[in-house]
């Protein structure tokens, strides 16, 4: 469960980074502003991708862990 929460937090950080640093692209930017926007947009995209993958890993791990701990318990205890 903690992995899924951590992944959701990283995903949220990626969206926040995108809003704060990249934001909406400029209508007619100079090459310097365009390259800076592309850099920050790429960084935000990578953060979001990592957060999504960790969130997905956590969601997949929850039932697996639940089933493995359930199998260890004896019905006679």
Secondary structure, DSSP 8 states (H G I E B T S, - for coil): -HHHHHHHHHHHHHHHHIIIII-S--SS--HHHHHHHHHHHHHHHHHHHHHHHHHHHHHHHHHHHHHHHHHHS-TT-
